[in-house]
Amino acid sequence: MSYTDEFRAFASRHGVSSDAITRIMWHMQPSFHIYVTDEDDIDPGVIVVGHVGGLPELPADVEWDTAHYFVASLDLAALPKQPLDDGLPREGHLLFFAYGEYEAEDGVVPVIHVPPGTETAVRPVPPSWDLHGEPDELKPLRRRALVCTPGTSWDVLDWSWDPEVPYKEQTIERLALQADVEEDLREGLGLLVAAVREYAERTGTLPRVERRGGLRGVELNPSDRAYYGAEFLRKCEEAVIVCRDAPERFEELYSRALAEATTFDEGGPGAWLNLLEVSEGVVFEMGDGEAGWIINRDDLLAQRFDRVYQAYHC
């Protein structure tokens, strides 16, 4: 059973209609709203899911290139489960590295999955030299805790619908389209709002819908790597009709529509999704943009992390 089959089965058991389920899975990305805090200043009720900065625990056979900052270690087992699955493994750790200049020549940056039971050791910063042959040690980032707010969280693809309502004030009644939504998108997105309301009423869970960047979900400032406009909405409604009688075809229709909406030629075919995005100022203590890592959807479903691209926005 695929992750979409599991979500459809869960929602169906609670009485959510097939049409609403298809629209939610088409437009929503599961997300974790995470933030960075000092390790001695963790709020009650949040879940510690790793840390940023400090030194990484690396397997013996993994090199640490001097061009890379170690940014974060994510404890996969600590991540809370949600009905709409995020595609991440739930064992081991993910280690995120980034180029000091935030851009790799080929775009690819190291993200290392360390399975449980792997022998690791805290690795010191590798020695490096500047252009004059003088020692030029890469300074580790300041270590702080990476924490997650519990609960069901979704982000909407693109800027199409993103209610700017603080999470604590979100209610089913306040879920609505933004006033400036283009006319050719309004009807289809109105159906999405109705689907989310139906899901919340039937399951008793109002998903957190508040784009802030974070783990999975959608980037804070979606790039031009994909366009989820009127054609994407039209294909959604076609899938709604098909999935009434053949729900097993959802994955086929969805993966094709995502790929056709994607314009990220550098990364190759297929849809590219947010893996992690952190504030540049919070993690690097400089700048006002976001440093992110994006992953091909096929790779995410296969749980392989060897061709993750760095994405930087300001």
Long-range contacts (C-beta under 8 A, 24 or more apart in sequence): 2-251, 3-84, 3-85, 3-87, 4-250, 4-251, 4-254, 5-247, 5-248, 6-83, 6-85, 7-83, 7-84, 7-85, 8-247, 8-250, 10-83, 11-83, 11-199, 11-202, 11-203, 14-202, 14-203, 15-202, 16-198, 16-199, 16-202, 16-203, 17-198, 18-240, 18-243, 18-244, 18-247, 19-191, 19-195, 19-240, 19-244, 20-194, 20-195, 20-198, 20-199, 21-195, 21-199, 21-243, 22-236, 22-239, 22-240, 22-243, 22-247, 22-250, 23-191, 23-192, 23-195, 23-236, 23-240, 24-84, 24-154, 24-192, 24-195, 24-196, 24-199, 25-84, 25-250, 25-254, 26-236, 26-239, 26-254, 26-257, 27-156, 27-157, 27-160, 27-161, 27-192, 27-228, 27-236, 28-84, 28-154, 28-155, 28-156, 28-157, 28-196, 28-207, 29-154, 29-155, 29-156, 29-157, 29-216, 29-217, 29-218, 29-273, 29-274, 30-82, 30-84, 30-85, 30-86, 30-153, 30-154, 30-216, 30-217, 31-86, 31-153, 31-154, 31-155, 31-208, 31-214, 31-215, 31-216, 31-217, 31-218, 32-79, 32-80, 32-86, 32-148, 32-153, 32-214, 32-215, 32-216, 32-217, 33-148, 33-149, 33-153, 33-167, 33-208, 33-210, 33-212, 33-214, 33-217, 34-146, 34-147, 34-148, 34-149, 34-214, 34-215, 35-146, 35-147, 35-149, 35-214, 35-282, 36-144, 36-145, 36-146, 36-147, 36-278, 36-279, 36-282, 36-283, 37-144, 37-145, 37-147, 38-144, 38-145, 39-143, 39-144, 39-145, 42-145, 42-147, 43-147, 45-150, 46-147, 46-148, 46-149, 46-150, 47-78, 47-79, 47-80, 47-147, 47-148, 47-149, 47-150, 48-75, 48-78, 48-145, 48-146, 48-147, 48-148, 49-74, 49-75, 49-78, 49-79, 49-146, 49-147, 49-148, 49-215, 50-74, 50-75, 50-78, 50-93, 50-145, 50-146, 51-143, 51-144, 51-145, 51-146, 52-141, 52-143, 52-144, 52-146, 52-278, 52-283, 53-140, 53-141, 53-142, 53-143, 53-144, 53-283, 54-140, 54-141, 54-142, 54-143, 55-122, 55-123, 55-124, 55-125, 55-140, 56-95, 56-122, 56-123, 57-93, 57-95, 57-114, 57-120, 57-121, 57-122, 57-123, 58-95, 58-112, 58-114, 58-120, 58-121, 58-123, 59-112, 59-114, 59-118, 59-119, 59-120, 60-119, 60-120, 60-121, 62-112, 64-97, 64-123, 64-125, 64-126, 65-97, 65-110, 65-126, 66-126, 66-127, 66-128, 66-138, 67-99, 67-100, 68-97, 68-98, 68-99, 68-100, 68-109, 68-110, 69-97, 69-98, 69-99, 69-100, 69-138, 69-140, 69-141, 69-284, 70-95, 70-96, 70-97, 70-140, 70-141, 71-96, 71-97, 71-98, 71-141, 71-278, 71-283, 71-291, 72-96, 72-146, 72-276, 72-278, 72-283, 73-146, 74-146, 74-215, 74-276, 77-116, 78-148, 79-148, 79-215, 80-148, 80-150, 80-151, 82-152, 82-153, 83-152, 83-203, 84-152, 84-154, 86-215, 86-216, 87-216, 87-300, 87-301, 87-303, 88-215, 88-216, 88-300, 88-303, 89-113, 89-303, 91-115, 91-116, 92-116, 92-118, 94-305, 96-276, 96-293, 98-291, 98-293, 98-310, 99-310, 100-138, 102-280, 102-291, 102-310, 102-312, 103-310, 103-312, 104-310, 107-266, 107-267, 107-309, 107-310, 108-307, 108-308, 108-309, 108-310, 109-293, 109-308, 109-309, 109-310, 110-308, 111-275, 111-293, 111-295, 111-305, 111-306, 111-308, 112-305, 113-303, 113-305, 141-283, 141-284, 141-285, 142-285, 148-215, 149-208, 151-208, 152-205, 152-207, 152-208, 153-207, 153-208, 153-209, 153-210, 153-217, 154-196, 154-207, 154-208, 154-209, 154-217, 155-209, 155-211, 155-217, 155-218, 156-192, 156-209, 156-211, 156-218, 157-218, 157-222, 157-226, 157-228, 157-232, 158-218, 158-222, 158-226, 158-227, 158-228, 158-229, 159-222, 160-185, 160-189, 160-228, 160-229, 161-189, 161-192, 161-193, 162-209, 162-211, 163-209, 163-210, 165-210, 166-210, 167-208, 167-210, 170-206, 170-208, 170-209, 170-210, 171-206, 172-197, 172-200, 172-201, 172-206, 175-200, 175-209, 184-229, 184-230, 185-229, 185-230, 185-233, 188-230, 188-233, 188-234, 188-236, 188-237, 189-233, 191-237, 213-277, 213-278, 213-279, 213-290, 213-292, 214-276, 214-277, 215-275, 215-276, 216-273, 216-274, 216-275, 216-276, 217-274, 218-274, 219-274, 219-277, 219-290, 219-292, 219-294, 219-311, 219-313, 220-277, 220-290, 220-313, 221-290, 221-313, 223-311, 223-313, 224-263, 225-262, 225-263, 225-264, 225-267, 225-272, 225-294, 226-258, 226-261, 226-262, 226-263, 226-264, 226-271, 226-272, 227-261, 227-263, 228-261, 231-261, 232-257, 232-261, 255-297, 258-297, 266-309, 267-294, 267-296, 267-307, 267-309, 268-296, 270-296, 270-297, 270-298, 271-296, 271-297, 272-296, 272-297, 272-309, 273-297, 273-300, 275-300, 275-305, 275-308, 277-311, 280-312, 280-314, 287-314, 288-314, 289-313, 289-314, 290-314
